[in-house]
Amino acid sequence: GKIVVCSCSEDTIVDKKGPISCAGPFVDKQQQSKDSVYFRDGKRRIDFVLSYVEDKDDRKQERRKLYEANMQKAGLELELEDKSESEDGKTFFLKIHAPWEVLATYADVLKIKVPFKVNDIPENREIPVGWLFTPLRLPDHVMHPDPDYFTSSFDSNKHDFFLIEDKETFFPNSTRNRIVYYILSRCPYNKEDRLNKDKRGIKRLLNNGTYTSAFPLHDCRYWVKSRDPNCESERYSLYRYWARFFRFYKEQPLNLVRKYYGEKIGIYFAWLGFYTEMLFYAAVVGLICFIYGVATYDNTVWTKEICDKDIGGEIVMCPLCDKKCGFWKLNSTCNSTWQSHLFDNTATVFFAIFMGIWVTLFLEFWKRRQARLGYEWDLVDFEEEQQRLQLRPEYETKCTSRRLNRVTQEMEPYFPVTSKCARLCLSGATVLFWISLIIASIIGVIAYRLAVFAALASVMKDSPTNKLELVGSLITPQLATSVTASCINFVIIMLLNFLYERVAIWITDMEVPKTHVEYENKLTVKMFLFQFVNYYSSCFYVAFFKGKFVGYPGKYTYMFHISNLRNEECDPGGCLIELTTQLVIVMTGKQVWGNIQEALLPWLKNWWSSRNARSHPESLYSRWEQDYDLQNFSQFGLFYEYLEMVIQFGFITLFVASFPLAPLLALMNNILEVRVDAWKLTTQFRRPVAAKAHSIGAWDEILNLIAVFSVVTNAFIVAFTSDMIPRLVYFYAYHPGTELTMQGYVNNSLSVFKISQISTESTPDPGENPAWFNSSVITTCRYRDYRYPPGHEHEYSHTMQFWHILAAKMAFIIIMEHVVFVVKFFVAWLIPDVPSDVQARVKRERYLVQEYLHNYEVDKLKKQLNQKGEEGQCICPEIAATVKHEVLSECLT
C-alpha cells in the first residue's frame, strides 16, 4: 500500500507516460522527510521547481518537451514528480538542479563575488554604554550567520584561488537560484533549426499556461527546523527571530535576510528599519508640539473671545452658502476653534522647520548606512552597469534590428528611434489621461462638498445632533461634509489605484525597456507620478485653494462662473483643521487598508488553497507542494512596498505643519509594517528569486525631490492655511493700546457687511434663519476678511492691514525657505556620504585583493616553470626574466 519510487541516474528524466526501470535501489517515499530539498538520491539539491497540469493541448506538451531538452543541453539536471504522487493528483513538479560546472560557468559570467580569504581587518565599532541595548540584540549566530571574508569576482580558471571547501555548499542557495533563473529566463523552447527568437524564457511559458509556476524552494517549514542535518533551516530562524510581531523591539537580522532572500530584499528591510528609527525622533518632537497646543489652549485670548457668549455670542456671521444657510453666531464654532488650536499654534512653525532639517538628516544618514551595507555585503564595486549589460529577455525577443555596439564591438539588438518615439508618445498620453481622471474626480468631490454642505446646513439648523451623547455637540455641517467627502475621496483614490496599476504595467511593457533597471525606473516614475496626484491632490486643494477665492457677501465667486455652486469657504475654525481631517482619513485609511491587503488576503488565499492538505495529514505533503500552495511573490512585490512607504513619507513631510502627530502615526504603522512584511514574506509567499541591488534605486531621487518640495509646501501652509501670520501682524502692529496683546483680535479679523445689500440669490430662504434672528434689529453680519465697512469711501475694498498681512506671509515664506535650505545644504555638506572607517576599509581591502591576486599569479607561474624545468622543457627567456625579477623583489623586500 506504500508509494515506492526508484532512484534513477543523474541523466534520467522520469517518464510520466509509462513505467520506469532503474538499476538503483528503491526508496520508500513515505519515509522521506516532508522538508526534503534534495533529489531522490539525497545528494543533489533542488535549486528550482517548475509545475504544470497535464492537458490535451499538444502545443503545450511540445513546448515543455523542447524547453526541458534545452535545459539539459544548458547543463541543468532534472527530476520529475508524477501527478500521482502530488497531493491534488493533478500537478506535475519538475525539480531542477544546477551542478558545479554550470554554477561555476555562470558565476563567472555574472561576476559573482566569492570569498578567497578570511577578513583579518579588526572591527572597531564599539558603542558607548552598549549594555543599554542588550535587550534589543539578537544572538550572534543570527546577526552574523557567516564569517567576514575578503571577496573577489569568481573566475572559473582560478578554482584554487578561492576558499572552496565543499562545491555543493560553496555558493549560497540564494546565488544558486539566481543563476538557475538566469538560465531559465533565456532558455528557448524551439528547435535549433528554427530562428524564432520570440520563443524563449520561463516568463512566456508561464504567461501562455505551459507551466503554472516557477519558484525556488524554502529550506524548511517556518515553524519547525528541518530534520535534515544538512539543511540550514534559515527560514525557521527568520521566523523565530524576525517575522513575529512580539519581536518588534528587536533589531533586524539583516545579514541573514540578505543571505536567504538576496541583497535587493535586504536593502529594502534595511531602509525600512532605518526610516522607522528616524521616525522615532520626529514623532517625539511632534508629540511635544501637540502637548504644547493642549497645554496652552486656556491661555489663548482669541479662543476665549470666540467662546465667550458676550463676545462671540454677540457676533452675527453671514451665511456660508446660498439660500439654504442662515445667519449664525460666532460662538457656535467654539469646539472647532479649540480643535484647530491643537495644531495651529506657535509650535507649528518650529515643527515645520524641524521637519525640513529632519528630512535632510534622514537622507544623509541613510547614505552613510547604505555605504556601510555596501561594504559589508560586497556591493562596493557593484555598479548598475553590470545589470545594464544584462538585457531583458523580452527586449531581446522583440527587437528585430541589430547594430554594432561601439564599446563592446559586438552586434546588439535595438529599437528604431521612430518606433521608440511612437511608444513613448502613446505612453505619455495614457498617463496624462489618467491624471486628468484624477483631477475630474477631485472636481466632483468639490461639487459634492458644495451641494451636501447646503443640504446639511438646512437639515442641521436646529442642531438635531445635539441629542447624540458625547459627540453630538461636535458634529457641524462643516465637519460632516469634510468627513464624508474625505471618505468618498479615499474610496475614489483606491479605485483609481486598482485600475491604474494594471495600465502602468501595460504601457511600461509596451515601451519594451532595454534592461531590468530601466524597466523598474520607468514603472517607478509612472506609478509615483500618478500616486502623487491621486493621494495628494485633495490635500493640496484644502491647503491652498479652499476658502481662498470666495469673494465677499455682495460679490461671491461661483464654481466655473456658470453654476449656482458657490466656492467653498473654510470651516469657521479655519482651513487647517479641515486639512488635518483630510490628512488623517486618507493617511490612516491607506495604512489600514494596506495592512489588510498585505496580511489578511494572502493568509486567506493560502488557507483556502491548502485546505485539502490539512484534511489529509497522512499524505506526503512535500516541500515543493507546500511552497506551491503559497502565494507567488511577483516581480512588483518589492516595488509596491517601496511605493507605499514613499507615499507615507510624502504625507509626513509635505503636510506635516497641519498635523504634528503624523510622524507618530507613521511610526506606529511602520513598527507593524516591518513585522507584517517579514511575516508574509517568510510564511505566506513562495521564496522569491534572489536579486542584487546596491541602493534603493530611483526611490532615492524621489525622496530627495519630496524633501525639497516639502519645505515649500510647509512654508505655504503656515503662511496661507494657518492663522499664524495674521495673529503675529496684529500682535506687533495692530494691537490696541501701548502693550502687546491679542485682545480684540477676533473682532479685528472680521469684516462688516450690510445685510440689505446681500443679493436675492444669496439671501436665506424663509425658515432657514434661526429663531433668534430679527432682521429689523440685526442689520449687519460679519465675514472672515480684511475689507472696509459699508459707508467707507473704499467700501468693501481690501484694507491696508490685508496688504501688510500678505507682505508678511510672502516674507515668511522667503525667510523660512532660505533658512531651511541653507541648513539643509550645510548639513548635507557637513555629513560625508561614506563613513571614514568604511572608506579606509574599502581601500585596505582593494589593496589586499590586488596583492593576493598578484602573489597567486606569481606562485602559479613559478609552479609551471618548476614543472617544465623538471620535465626538461625549454623555458621562454621573457617568462624566466619576469620570475627572476619577482623573486629578486621579494628578497629585497
C-alpha positions, 0 to 999 in steps of 0.5 A: 500500500506504500508509494515506492519510487526508484532512484534513477541516474543523474541523466534520467528524466522520469517518464510520466507516460509509462513505467520506469526501470532503474538499476538503483535501489528503491526508496520508500517515499513515505519515509522521506522527510516532508522538508526534503530539498534534495533529489531522490538520491539525497545528494543533489539539491533542488535549486528550482521547481517548475509545475504544470497540469497535464492537458490535451493541448499538444502545443503545450506538451511540445513546448515543455518537451523542447524547453526541458531538452534545452535545459539539459543541453544548458547543463541543468539536471532534472527530476520529475514528480508524477501527478500521482504522487502530488497531493491534488493528483493533478500537478506535475513538479519538475525539480531542477538542479544546477551542478558545479560546472554550470554554477561555476560557468555562470558565476563567472559570467555574472561576476559573482563575488566569492570569498578567497580569504578570511577578513583579518581587518579588526572591527572597531565599532564599539558603542558607548554604554552598549549594555543599554541595548542588550535587550534589543540584540539578537544572538550572534549566530543570527546577526552574523550567520557567516564569517567576514571574508575578503571577496573577489569576482569568481573566475572559473580558471582560478578554482584554487584561488578561492576558499572552496571547501565543499562545491555543493555548499560553496555558493549560497542557495540564494546565488544558486537560484539566481543563476538557475533563473538566469538560465531559465529566463533565456532558455528557448523552447524551439528547435535549433533549426528554427530562428524564432527568437520570440520563443524563449524564457520561463516568463512566456511559458508561464504567461501562455499556461505551459507551466503554472509556476516557477519558484525556488524552494524554502529550506524548511517549514517556518515553524519547525527546523528541518530534520535534515542535518544538512539543511540550514533551516534559515527560514525557521530562524527568520521566523523565530527571530524576525517575522513575529510581531512580539519581536518588534523591539528587536533589531533586524537580522539583516545579514541573514535576510540578505543571505536567504532572500538576496541583497535587493530584499535586504536593502529594502528591510534595511531602509525600512528599519532605518526610516522607522528609527528616524521616525522615532525622533520626529514623532517625539518632537511632534508629540511635544508640539501637540502637548504644547497646543493642549497645554496652552489652549486656556491661555489663548485670548482669541479662543476665549473671545470666540467662546465667550457668549458676550463676545462671540455670542454677540457676533452675527456671521453671514451665511456660508452658502446660498439660500439654504444657510442662515445667519449664525453666531460666532460662538457656535464654532467654539469646539472647532476653534479649540480643535484647530488650536491643537495644531495651529499654534506657535509650535507649528512653525518650529515643527515645520522647520524641524521637519525640513532639517529632519528630512535632510538628516534622514537622507544623509544618514541613510547614505552613510548606512547604505555605504556601510551595507555596501561594504559589508555585503560586497556591493562596493564595486557593484555598479548598475552597469553590470545589470545594464549589460544584462538585457531583458529577455523580452527586449531581446525577443522583440527587437528585430534590428541589430547594430554594432555596439561601439564599446563592446564591438559586438552586434546588439539588438535595438529599437528604431528611434521612430518606433521608440518615439511612437511608444513613448508618445502613446505612453505619455498620453495614457498617463496624462489621461489618467491624471486628468481622471484624477483631477475630474474626480477631485472636481466632483468631490468639490461639487459634492462638498458644495451641494451636501454642505447646503443640504446639511446646513438646512437639515442641521439648523436646529442642531438635531445632533445635539441629542447624540451623547458625547459627540453630538455637540461636535458634529457641524455641517462643516465637519460632516461634509469634510468627513464624508467627502474625505471618505468618498475621496479615499474610496475614489483614490483606491479605485483609481489605484486598482485600475491604474496599476494594471495600465502602468504595467501595460504601457511600461511593457509596451515601451519594451525597456532595454534592461531590468533597471530601466524597466523598474525606473520607468514603472517607478516614475509612472506609478509615483507620478500618478500616486502623487496626484491621486493621494495628494491632490485633495490635500493640496486643494484644502491647503491652498485653494479652499476658502481662498477665492470666495469673494465677499457677501455682495460679490461671491465667486461661483464654481466655473462662473456658470453654476449656482455652486458657490466656492467653498469657504473654510470651516469657521475654525479655519482651513487647517483643521479641515486639512488635518481631517483630510490628512488623517482619513486618507493617511490612516485609511491607506495604512489600514487598508494596506495592512489588510491587503498585505496580511489578511488576503494572502493568509486567506488565499493560502488557507483556502488553497491548502485546505485539502492538505490539512484534511489529509495529514497522512499524505506526503505533503512535500516541500515543493507542494507546500511552497506551491500552495503559497502565494507567488511573490511577483516581480512588483512585490518589492516595488509596491512596498517601496511605493507605499512607504514613499507615499507615507513619507510624502504625507509626513513631510509635505503636510506635516505643519497641519498635523504634528502627530503624523510622524507618530502615526507613521511610526506606529504603522511602520513598527507593524509594517516591518513585522507584517512584511517579514511575516508574509514574506517568510510564511505566506509567499513562495521564496522569491528569486534572489536579486542584487541591488546596491541602493534603493534605486530611483526611490532615492531621487524621489525622496530627495525631490519630496524633501525639497518640495516639502519645505515649500509646501510647509512654508505655504501652509503656515503662511496661507492655511494657518492663522499664524501670520495674521495673529503675529501682524496684529500682535506687533502692529495692530494691537490696541493700546501701548502693550502687546496683546491679542485682545480684540483680535477676533473682532479685528479679523472680521469684516462688516457687511450690510445685510440689505445689500446681500443679493436675492440669490444669496439671501436665506430662504424663509425658515432657514434663519434661526429663531433668534434672528430679527432682521429689523434689529440685526442689520449687519453680519460679519465675514472672515476678511480684511475689507472696509465697512459699508459707508467707507469711501473704499467700501468693501475694498481690501484694507491696508492691514490685508496688504501688510498681512500678505507682505508678511506671509510672502516674507515668511515664506522667503525667510523660512525657505532660505533658512531651511535650505541653507541648513539643509545644504550645510548639513548635507555638506557637513555629513560625508556620504561614506563613513571614514572607517568604511572608506579606509576599509574599502581601500585596505581591502582593494589593496589586499585583493590586488596583492593576493591576486598578484602573489597567486599569479606569481606562485602559479607561474613559478609552479609551471616553470618548476614543472617544465624545468623538471620535465626538461622543457625549454623555458621562454627567456621573457617568462624566466626574466619576469620570475627572476625579477619577482623573486629578486623583489621579494628578497629585497623586500 
